Amino acid sequence: MGFQLNKLVIFGVGLIGGSFALALREAGAVREIVGVGRSAGNLEEALRLGVIDRVAVDVASAVQDAGLVMLAVPVGQMAAVMASISPHLSAQTIVTDAGSTKCDVVALAHQHLPGHLACFVPAHPIAGAEKSGATAASAELYRGRNVVVTPLPEIDPAAVSTVRALWETCGATVREMTPQAHDEVFAAVSHLPHLLAFALVEDIASRSDSEELFSYAASGFRDFTRIAGSSPEMWRDICLANRTALLKELEVYQAQLARLYAMLEQGDGAALEGIFNHASQARNAWALKKTD
Ligand code: NAD
């Protein structure tokens, strides 16, 4: 990229914030990286691993004269973090986030960063893992992945260009959407699957013979439930933040289950096979197209 950030401040030096820091450092796109966190242990790990150069002494001095502030905390923490930085932001400091939901983050920015909306770029990297914390961070996480940005009408185009350039430096492709469209799409293809994975594992785990059941679970169970190993706090926050869209998706899914239930009850193999065929073809076609 054509410029170097003087100071990058990461709130939440976990998988997502830490990977952003590592990728930009590796590309030589940033001079200094400052970490702000909730867990001293995680920040120490981040320092030891070279994800950040130093831990912030306080929020005011951390954000002062920063080129970019990245909010990579669970979405339930965004309000508190925005409120804490708001009085200390320099006019030219760009603020962006990596939250998995966008309507709530945009509403919070209106509430807590009203004077800074021209420099606030909401974003969501479509990359991740079921692992958390600085130890899970990788400079490669965003390579070949999409990042969705949902700029506000009041945005300064230069701020979007900078955030785009930084994500492209991480190896990602940037796409634009409205916050509403973003939240509807990801309710269907991300938030619903996570809810279902948690529900399935919970169903097995809360049975008296769960140990025996788990002992027989194999690769199908592993594939379906991998994401149930994700951070409970993060997913609580995402589900609550996007609950309107998620409830709609859950209703649609329940109707699908009801169809399958009726087919099973009636022993209707042809109907079941029809659905399985359609789904199997769609899944295989998707997997072929997907490069990440
Ligand atoms: P993580 O648990 O690895 O990292 C979050 C970090 O934020 C933790 O180190 C935690 O200590 C810190 N933190 C929490 N509250 C804080 C506060 N008030 N102030 C400062 N630090 C605080 O989680 P992650 O996977 O990196 O997720 C971070 C954000 O990225 C979330 O908003 C999540 O929705 C989003 N996201 C996650 C994924 C994924 O697959 N993990 C993908 C895309 C976006």
Boltz pocket constraint, residues with backbone or C-beta under 6 A from the ligand:
constraints:
  - pocket:
      binder: B
      contacts: [[A, 11], [A, 12], [A, 13], [A, 14], [A, 15], [A, 16], [A, 17], [A, 36], [A, 37], [A, 38], [A, 39], [A, 42], [A, 71], [A, 72], [A, 73], [A, 74], [A, 75], [A, 77], [A, 80], [A, 81], [A, 98], [A, 99], [A, 100], [A, 101], [A, 124], [A, 125], [A, 126], [A, 127], [A, 128], [A, 129], [A, 130], [A, 131], [A, 132], [A, 133], [A, 134], [A, 231], [A, 234], [A, 238]]
      max_distance: 6.0
